[in-house]
Each structure stands twice: as C-alpha cells, then as structure tokens.
Amino acid sequence: MATAKPTSSIASRIDSLAHNLWWSWNPDAQRLFAALDPQLWHATRNNPIRTLKLLSPERRKLIESDPRFAAEVDRVERLLRDYLDSPTWATRKKKLANKTVAYFCSEYAIHECMQQYSGGLGVLAGDHIKSVSDLGVPLVGVGLLYRRGYYTQEFASDGSTRVIYPELDFADLPITDTGKVGSVRIGTVDVKFKIWKQSVGRAALYLMDTDLPDNDSVTRQLTHHLYGRDSTGHERDYRIRQEFLLGVGGLIMLEKVGIKPDVCHLNEGHAAFNALERLARTIKSGKSIIDAIASVRHSTVFTTHTPVPAGNDRFDPELALKYIGHYAKACKMSESDLLALGREDPTDAKEPFCMTVLALKLADHCNGVAALHGEVSRSMWMKTYGVTDPNDVPIGSITNGIHSETWLAPEARPFYAKHLKPKWNGAGPEHDPWKAIDKVPDAELWNLRNLLRAKLIHGIRQRLLEAIARGIGPVEHYARAYQTFDPHTLTIGFARRFATYKRAPLVFRDAKRLAKILGNDKRPVQIVFAGKAHPADLGGQGFAAQIYKHASEAGFAGRVAIIEDYDMAVGRLLTSGSDVWLNNPLRPQEASGTSGMKPPLHGGLNFSILDGWWPEAFDQTNGWSIGGKQFKDQDKQDDYDAKSIYTILEKEIVPAFYERNRAGIPTDWLKRMRRSMQTVCQQFSTGRMVADYVNDYYSPASK
C-alpha cells in the first residue's frame, strides 16, 4: 500500500503532536491517536505516525470533516502547550542555571513502537529522560539509533525462542532528521553518522545512525543491532566499536548540534571512552596530565548497574589498543599506562581492559543504583582503588525509580484524579499524592483492583489468541485460550529480562506443591509470566521454554501463562493488573530492579527476595520477603527459596486475599495495598531519583 505523507491540516497537526513523545505518557493524546483507527493503532504497536500513514482515504476524509475530532485535536494541542510552558522545579529552584548535562546510554525505552531497548537499563534511561522533562532539568540524552533494534520474540511449538529482527523504517518513527552528519575515526576507519533528534517533552535525545551510503558495508551495520554482532560474526569487535561510537562519537554529535556539556553522565560503562576522549582534548588544550585527569574526573558522573564482575564489559588488551591506542600519544603516556586506566591491577599486562574500571578511574561522582548495590559495588571494586576496606571506596548510591505517568494505567487516572488529585504538571520531586490513599473508601479501591485485574485477564487471552493464530493452532487451543485465567482469582505476575540469575522457573521447583496451591477450588491462584533472554543466552531461553511447557501441563493449564515478546506494553499490562509481583533473583545479583516499583501504583503488592531496591522499601506491612538465608550452593539456595515461596503463599498471601468481610472486601489485603502505595510510589519515582542526581552529583560536577 502506498503511504503518502500527510498534507491535510488535521493530519499534519496530528503528525506534529506525534513527534513529541510527551504523548507516550499522556492518555488524552493516546486516545486521540487511537481514535484514528483503533485496529490500526493496535496493529502498529500504538505508533501514531504509522497509524496515520496507513489510514484509508475514506477514514482520513471523515476525520478531516468531523468537528468533534478537530475539537479534540485542539484540546490535546493545548495540553501539550500547557505542559511545555508551565514553570518547572528546576527553574523555580534555579537548579543548574546555564549548565548542561549530557547523559550517555546505549539504550532508551521511551515507547514500545521504538524497539531501542532490551530491558531494565533502557527502561531506566527512558524514565530518566521523561522526569528530566517534567522537572525542567537541562539535560540532553545521547545514544544510538538501531535499524533493527532489539529482537521480536516468538515461541515455537516446543517453547524454544524464535529470534526475529524487524527492519525499522525511520520515517515511521517519532524522530526527526536534523540534516546534520558527523564523523568519528574508529580504528583505521572514518565512520560517518547521521544525527537524529527525538523530542521527549521538554527534553531531547540525539541519536547516531551509521547506516549511510558513504560507509562500507560493515560500518553501516554498526547501528543495526543492540548488543549484537555484524555479518562477520565478530561480537567483541562489534561491541567495542559501538561503544567507541557512543562515547566519542556522541561527544562529536553534540558539538555538531551546538551543545557543549558541562557535565557528562555515563549511564553504565558502555560510554566510558567518552572520558578518555575528553582527557585527550583537555591535555591538548595545554593542561598537564594531572590537571587534565582532575578536570575530567570532576565533571564526570558514572552510574554502574552491574553487581557481578562478569557483567562488566572487558576487552583483550590487543583489541582495546586497536581502537584506543592513539590516545597514548594524545595523553602523553605509554600504551601500558593507557591500558592501566582500564585495569584493576595496573601492573598486570595480561588483564583485560575493563570499561567499568576506566569509568571509575575517570569519574569523581560514582554510584550504584540501590543502597545494597552501592555496598556490593564498594566491595567489588576495592582493588581498583587500592584499598582493603570497602568503606574507603568512593562509590555512593542513588536508588532507581520509575516515571509514574508512563506506567500508570489509564483506567486508574480518573480514580486518582477524584481521590488524590495528583499534580502531574509542574510538580517537584517532593509531591506525594499517595499519602492521601487512606481517605479512599475500601469499596472503591477494591473495585479499581478488580477492574485492572479483569483488564489483565482480557489482555492475556487476547495475546494468547494472537499467538495461536500465528502458529495456526488447532481449534481446541482457541477454546483453551478463552478459558485461561479467571478475573476473580488471585493473580501473580512475573515479567522481566530472562537472565538466569533471576530464576524465572523457580516457583515450579516442587511442581506438585505448586499445582495444589494453584488448583485450590475455593482459593485458586494463577501466574502470568513474560520476559526475553538475550539472543545468545540459551540458558535464559531454556527457562522460557520450561515455563511454556508447564503452561499446558495438567495442574497448570488455565492457571499458568507465558506471554510472547515482552515489551513496554506487556509490562504496563502485567504491572497494573497483577495482585502480587513475584521477584526471586539470586541475591545480591539484582542491582536495583524497577519492575516491582510499578504494581504499587495500582495497589499491587511485592513478593520478593530482599535484593536490589526491595530492602529499602520493605517494612513487613507493604508486601512480603522471600527467604532470608544465603547458601554458597545454588541447589540448596533454590530449594530454600522455593519452599519459602510456597509457605508464604499458603499461610499468608492466599488467606489474606480471600478472607472477606460481609461486603466481600478483603480488609487486611487493602491495608497492605494502601501501605504499599504510601511507601513506594513517591519514594521510588524517577522524579525523586533525578532530583537526587541534580542535588548530589550534577550540581557539584558542574562547578
């Protein structure tokens, strides 16, 4: 079908609205786009630009002539203007006046129509940018624009993962070609990149794209995949070139668009070459190596997200020198001294070059992403700082959060507008409407919970039907999908990246005991899973296959489901609809985790290992903790934690959910719901988190 660029007034105005991703957290704008054609809206992964392009001529003509539609466009345009023009926390408090922070990250999850993210790091970065916009913080995002992004996941009939890479047409995405092109030398190759801009409310993301005719075929693939490899199959070489492009090319890109940052925030070690490039430039300006290092360190913020040594990027010394060897001369040091910047032991010539170590050595302001992760990081990197006491390691912590409006179900908004009156526009990080949740009548709060659970059940059935249709399944499978789950049953959700340490199938360790819990006639339980493993992570894909098979077994059929292609839309569906959010990683391997911060927005309760952010939030009254003891033997740990899950379900969670008063309301359950909202929603928001970065790191680094 030919798709002409919209030229009519209504269509062009909608296209303009679609190019500012403010709409990704504004339900009024989303309803406007969906009204163009609800089926198209769903089919395009809620992409307003694609929906507009695919409108039939008849539908387009009807929209152009409908005064009600024009009035709604007027209203949404006013909402956007009001948002952009309203005073912000940063301007009121005079935060970072005349300063600019550049935020470097390899992935951003802004909306599901742009598969430019793989998991928690991207979700955190996207929510960071949105709260930067809300608070008016002068920060600009820097990243890569991936032609194929992260993969689309489907399950084969045996539960194995089909990895499918879509070819993205950038003309269909809410991004703008700046018309500018930059160039960075990576090894012996001059790499040209196109500069794209993504508007996110008041904030901007600038993204690099190397898929240009002037580049050779291998270089063109450099921005094809997130965490992938090129056609030569050299994954490590591909990775280091991508990271050089992000850190060094990103700095050049900012210059091309007229931005000179005062502070560089490296979100994970992928962008650490940025600090090395700035060091070389500072020395070239005439400063001594000592003064140059001090200058770069002072203006660099580094956030580490990885609590295990193996998760930090390391490159063979020979490969590292291939791409950064020229910095030895530029920084007036030997190659061994250069490599020492990326080594825990500077004297070990065989030690790989570590991006996290490089970032730690060239940043004064370093943090983990939860209090526990800060402790783990201080212990992990003692050798880097040459100390024997973790308290002497200068790594702090700022606990992650979520962008509340992005993850809040549209159905919950009028409820909160009536009862809590949240001030979304112009509010500061201290704004906490959730304090007033005790004033909401039990019946109304419980009705909201029932509504959101029913929506989740409908969504699960719909997605199962779509998966069956793609696989041309037998007719009895369709009937089974309609019978999957019950809208009145206690529903547990588990959705996250399927890394093996997160132990997605742990709850099935004693299958008979679990089946008895789920199959109780009077007090049934159901569990929905979603998650992707890295394309090369066969262990994580095997976990998905295990759950897929369990879902059709006797004792679990109709009570267990796994949803394909975990993305932001699936995340919103599960976190808003689940009564209980299950999280059972191997402690302390969860740096922070943000999925569990989302259910409390909707009265959901956390049921988690005391890892990541949960030790800071858990208070015995707002959810449940799993386990408590740690074993060196993982088999013993899995047994212990699984038994803890079953016992708490049997003795605490299931009874609390089903014990009702005469009005049919679980009053004790509602007490936990209220407490969960009051202790989680404001404290674990990116509004609070970004304000912490501004006060504790960005402001000191900018002076």
Secondary structure, 3 states (H helix, E strand, C coil): CCCCCCCCHHHHHHHHHHCEHHHHHCHHHHHHHHHHCHHHHHHCCCCHHHHHHCCCHHHHHHHHHCHHHHHHHHHHHHHHHHHHHCCCHHHHCCCCCCCCEEEECCCCCCCCCCCCCCCHHHHHHHHHHHHHHHHCCCEEEEEECCCCECCEEEECCCCCEEEECCCCCHHHCCCEEEEEEEEEEECCEEEEEEEEEEEECCEEEEEEECCCCCCCHHHHHHHCECCCCCCCCCHHHHHHHHHHHHHHHHHHHHHHCCCCCCEEEEECHHHCHHHHHHHHHHHHCCCCHHHHHHHHHHCEEEECCCCCHHHCCEECHHHHHHHHCHHHHHCCCCHHHHHHCCCCCCCCCCCCEEHHHHHHHCCCEEEECCHHHHHHHHHHCHHHHCCCCHHHCCEEECCCCECHHHHCCHHHHHHHHHHCCCCCCCCCCCCCHHHHHHHCCHHHHHHHHHHHHHHHHHHHHHHHHHHHHHCCCCHHHHHHHHHCCCCCCEEEEEECCCCHHHCHHHHHCCHHHHHHHHCCCCCCEEEEEECCCCCCCHHHHHHHHHHHHHCCCCCCECCEEEECCCCHHHHHHHHHHCCEEEECCCCCCCCCCCHHHCHHHHCCEEEEECCCCHHHHCCCCCEEEECCCCCCCHHHHHHHHHHHHHHHHHHHHHHHHHCCCCCCCCHHHHHHHHHHHHHHCCCCEHHHHHHHHHHHHHHHHHC
